[in-house]
Amino acid sequence: PSRWDTSDVAARRIQNWIYAWQEFASARAFAGLAPGLAERLAASIAEQAGDVRANLTPERNHRTLELYALFLVPLALPELDPDGELLTFAADQLERALRAEFRADGVHRESSTHYHLIALRSFVGARENARRFGLRFSPEFDAGLERACEFALHCTRPDGAIPALSDSDTGRYEDVLALAGELLGRPDLVYASSRGARGTRPSRRHVSFHAGGYHVQRSGWGEGTTPYEQERFLIFDCGPLGDGGHGHYDLLHVEIAAGGRPLVVDPGRYTYSEESPNLRRWFKGTAAHNTVGVDGLDQTPYRRGRPEGPVAEGRLLGRLTRPGLDLLAGEARSPVYEAIHTRVIAFVADRYWIVEDRLRGERPHRYDLRFHLGPEALGKTSVGSGSVRAPGVGLVLVPGPSLRLERGWVAPSYGRRVEAPVVSAVVEGVAEAAFVTLVVPLDARTPMPELTVRRRATRTAVEVRGFGAPEERHAVGWRVDARGLALEESRLQAGGGS
């Protein structure tokens, strides 16, 4: 019945009724609806569309969903909009919503990969329906759509799924990218949607979205000897919390994938329920992410919905790209504690990562560096002195902090969680601390590389030996200070050559 649910739920119902009706009507064996049902159904859709329009959500993804439903009604049932007023209203409001819902760099305002794709799906659907019915959106609409698709392209892992950043499920949206690529004349979107089978490969591998605060490193697009799905991938978060209540407390968090699967994962959202033991809080909290926790506290004080008061702030300190090397540096400051967290990520030779974390406080703290592994690592992860080995990945940490495995979870979809191990490296009782972690994709037969670290003031120099050939040696050095990020050394040597 009309007014039975909130306007966004009613909008979903309108869409689903229209889609179901269309599917039945297009089936060759369908003899038609029961006598009088078509008239009742159309009248109910008209009434519910009127209620949705009168109670539109003020902003963001629910509003977009509602407007898209209103856009579909006159296209599917033109007799309900004889003067075209509803169609004009919905199209105009979708134009406005696209401008309002995404940041200048194309990242959704809620900083959630899931809600980014859910909203984008409606806008791409509107654009395709406009094409089919001979309607036009403005050039500015297409430009905004392209920016949003650009983030969708680069945040998608090589295995075709999205990382579950902030309130997200993981999932696949190749159909959205494929359709957008055709509509916008973007063969690189088609390439990504088909994982290299069609289209033209994207021109960039290392991409920054500064307004949204997401930064991506990628070894390739399947153009060399590595298959598309096997390429290496990292996404780094040092941006705003996101509008509304969907942001997680995850500054300087990363997700890493290689070999056709995620290796260091974002656990996702799992639930919005706060019933005991309040797993909503666990999945949203800092400890459920691949970053450093301070004194067991969240970076931003926990609240189920929109935060009240100050929130943690992150900023990019710099990015440097050279042949065989991409460096990222970011900083996180929290209103909960005075310690400042700086993270440097070096992607070396398109093969592995070096992650440096520095914590600077004015008093002693407990610092907990955490890496969440996938469910397949449960019962198959071993912890040694300063190293961890799990299926598909090895971690080497210097200096050797106290390492242990904890119980955690990964939620591949809403309401579903599976147990997964968490690597915890703890240093406590100090005001300042530093961790350097080598994250290397490797199979069970490959020996762990050796990691050597030299640190002085704001400078760090790292040497990695034994990755691949025994004589292979990589040396990288950087500096992070008030001037930003600077590269001081880069020597990638293998078998006597470089």
Protein Blocks (a to p, Z undefined) as FASTA:
>chain_A
ZZkbcfklmmmmmmmmmmmmmmmmmpmklgbjaehklmmmmmmmmmmmmmmmmmgcfbhj
llmmmmmmmmmmmmmmmmlmmnommmmmmmmmmmmmmmmmpcfkopafklpaklmmmmmm
mmmmmmmmmmmnopacdfklmmmmmmmmmmmmmmpcfkopacdehjdddddfklmmmmmm
mmnopaklmmmmnnopgcjddfbfbdcdfknopacddfbeolambcfklpccdddddbde
beajlbccfehiacddeehiafbdcebjopacfbdehlmlmmmmmklpccddehhiafbd
cdfblcedjddddddfbdcddehiacdddddddfkbmbdcddddddehhlaccddddddd
fbdcdddddddddfklgopaccdehiacdehiacddddddddddddddddfbghiacddd
ddddddehiabdcdddddddddfklccdddddddehjbccdddehiajfkbccddddddd
fkbpadfbdcddeehiZZ
